[in-house]
């Protein structure tokens, strides 16, 4: 059984027991979250919502919060004496999928 959920403008295909990095939610570890923005559920047969599946929800358990590794953005325009170096670290919430209810 799997589901496709939406969080923070992104879509994720999840199954029970999966560990996922979502955008930061500012929650304590061991807290539970229910996501009702379920786009599709496959429990033997595929149910697709328009845009969301009625009555479907995915339960998550928060593991921890943290920051990803730094991603370096470097832009250089040759022969123009122009260069820009920037860094970016994404804040995330690590969650475990505990239950998918169709």
C-alpha positions in Angstrom: 0.0 0.0 0.0 1.3 3.4 -0.9 0.1 7.0 -1.1 1.2 10.2 -2.8 1.1 13.2 -0.4 1.7 16.9 -0.9 3.7 18.9 1.6 5.3 22.3 1.1 4.5 22.4 -2.6 6.3 19.1 -3.2 4.8 15.6 -3.7 6.1 12.4 -2.1 5.3 8.7 -2.7 5.2 7.1 0.7 4.7 3.6 2.3 4.3 2.6 5.9 7.7 2.6 7.7 9.3 5.1 5.3 11.5 7.9 6.7 11.0 11.3 5.0 12.6 14.7 5.1 9.9 17.4 5.0 10.1 21.2 5.3 10.6 22.4 8.9 7.4 22.1 10.9 8.7 23.2 14.4 7.4 20.2 16.3 8.8 18.2 19.2 10.2 14.7 18.7 7.6 11.8 19.1 4.8 14.2 18.1 2.2 12.9 15.6 1.0 14.7 12.5 -1.9 13.9 10.2 -1.6 14.9 6.5 -5.0 15.1 4.7 -3.5 16.4 1.4 -3.4 12.9 -0.1 -3.4 13.0 -3.9 -3.6 9.2 -4.5 -3.9 6.0 -2.6 -3.1 2.5 -3.8 -4.6 -0.3 -1.6 -5.1 -3.0 -4.2 -6.7 -0.5 -6.6 -5.6 3.1 -7.3 -7.8 5.9 -6.0 -7.0 9.3 -7.4 -8.4 12.5 -5.9 -9.5 15.7 -7.6 -7.4 17.2 -6.2 -7.4 15.2 -2.9 -8.8 11.8 -2.0 -11.9 12.2 0.3 -11.4 10.7 3.8 -7.8 9.7 3.2 -5.1 10.6 5.6 -1.5 9.7 6.4 -0.2 9.7 10.0 3.4 10.7 10.6 5.7 10.5 13.7 8.3 13.2 14.1 11.8 11.8 14.7 13.9 15.0 14.8 14.6 18.3 13.2 17.9 19.5 11.6 19.7 21.1 8.8 21.0 19.6 5.5 24.5 19.8 4.2 25.4 23.1 2.6 24.7 23.4 -1.1 27.1 25.9 -2.8 25.7 28.0 -5.7 28.5 29.4 -7.8 27.8 31.5 -10.9 30.6 32.8 -13.1 30.4 34.7 -16.3 33.6 34.2 -18.3 35.6 37.3 -19.4 33.2 39.6 -17.5 35.0 39.7 -14.1 31.6 38.6 -12.6 31.2 35.8 -10.1 28.8 35.1 -7.2 29.2 32.4 -4.5 26.2 31.6 -2.3 25.5 28.9 0.2 22.1 27.4 1.2 21.2 25.0 4.0 17.7 23.6 4.1 15.9 23.2 7.5 14.0 19.9 7.6 11.8 17.7 9.9 12.6 14.0 9.7 9.4 11.9 10.0 8.4 8.3 9.9 5.2 7.2 8.1 3.2 5.2 10.7 -0.2 4.7 9.1 -2.0 5.2 5.7 -5.8 5.3 6.0 -7.8 5.2 2.8 
